[in-house]
Amino acid sequence: MGRLMRILAFCIPAWLALAGDGRAQQTFNTIMTARVEGGEKTPIWFAFAIEETCEVRRGFNMRVDRLPKHGEATIERSTRYVERWWLGRAPTREMRWNVANCIGQPVPVLQLYYTPNRGYSGFDDMQITITSFNRARVTHREIKLSVR
């Protein structure tokens, strides 16, 4: 994980469910903070959508909507081993079932990385959007970064 000091994930969700009108369930103002070491490419967040077979769910996506001002954000396909704590991040009963079925198995994820500009220390921020495979769920996440 490089020189990553620690990642603090404080999520403050404010749910806006648009029931009955056919639009996606939206999550806004979800805030996450992370502390990173200067000059290092640091994993900040990852997102997953898996089937009960532990294969990736097609159509799942993550994008950076607002780029950081003092560094670079990249999203890469990666593989991680499913851990029990992922159950708490699974947004639906079906996804919790799939996660429980895949504990200990390698699964595909989308990994968000942040690399601060050379010599920069201070604060930075970015915004990402995660869209579910059928566009039924859209999560907007604000990420605050402390670079040392």
N, C-alpha and C positions, 0 to 999 in steps of 0.2 A: 504494500500500500504506500510505498514511498515514505516521505517524512510527514505523513498525516498525523497531526497531534491528536485530534479527536473530532468526531462529528456529533453535533448536538442537534437532534431532530425534535423540535417542539412544533407540533402541528396543531394549529388552531382552526379547525374547519368551521365554516359557516355554510350550512347546506341550503340549497335552493332547489327544491324538487318541483319540477314542472309536470305534475301529474295530469293525465287526461288530455293533453293537447298534442301528444306525439313528439314533443321535443325531448332532448337529452336531459338527464339529470346532471346538473352543473354543481361543481364545488368551487367556491371563490374564496379568496383571502386566506388560503392555506399558507402559512408562513413556516419556513424552515431556516435555521441558521447553521452555518458551518464555519469552522476555524481551519485555516489551511496554512501551510508553510510557503513562503515566497519562493518563486522560481520552479516549483514542482507541479507536475500534472497530477491532480488530486481527484479521486472518485468522490463525487458529492452525493449522488442519488441514483437509484436504479428503479426501473419499473418492469413489471412482468405481467403477462397474461398467458396462462397455460391451460391446456386441456388435461383431462384426467390421465392421459397417456404421457404426460410431462412434455409434450410437444408445444411449441409456441402457437398461440391463437392468432390466426391470420387477421390482418387489418388493424392490429393494435399499433399505436404510434405515440411517439414523444417528440416534441419540437421545442426549440428555444424561440420564444416570442419577443423577448427583449434581451439583447446581448449585454454582457457586462461591459462597463466602461473602461476597466483597468486590467483586462485580461481576455482570455479566449475560452469559450464554452464549446465543447464537442460532445456529440452523442455517438456511441459506438455499440455495435452488437457484441455481446459478451456471453459468457457462461458462468453461472454461479450454482453452488449447491444449495438446495432448498433447506432452510432452517425452520425450526418450530415457530420462532417469533414472527415469521412471515404470515402466520394465520391472522395476526392482528392487523396486518396491512391489506388483507384480501377484502375487497369491497362488497362481495356478495356471498351468499351461502354456497352457491355452486363453486365459486372460486376458492372458498375455504376448504371445501371438499377436495378440490383438485390439489391444493397445496398440501393438505394432510396426506393425500395419496402419494405425493412426490417427495416427502421429506427424505433428505439424504441423497437425492438424485440430482444430477446436473441438468439445468434447464437454461434455455436462452432468455436473456434479459437485454434491455436497453440501458446502457450505463452512461450517465452524465458525468463529464469531467470538466474541471476548471483549472486553467493554467494562468496565474497572474503574470502581468508584464514584468520583465526583468527589473529588479530593484524596487518594485512597488511594495509598499506596506500601507495598510489602512483598510477602508471598507469598500465593498463592491456589492452589486446586486444584479439579479437577472430574473426573468420570469419564464416558466416553461408551461406547456400544456400537454396533458396526457389524455389520449382519446382511446376509448375501449374499442374492441373489435367490431362491434355493430353500431358504434357511435351513440350508444344508449347512455354512456357516462363520459363526461368531459371534466377533467380536473385542471384547474389553473393554480399553479404553485409559485409563490413569490419566494426567492431564495436570497437571504442576506448572508454575505461572506465577510469574514474577518481575516485579513491576510497579515501574517507576521513575517 
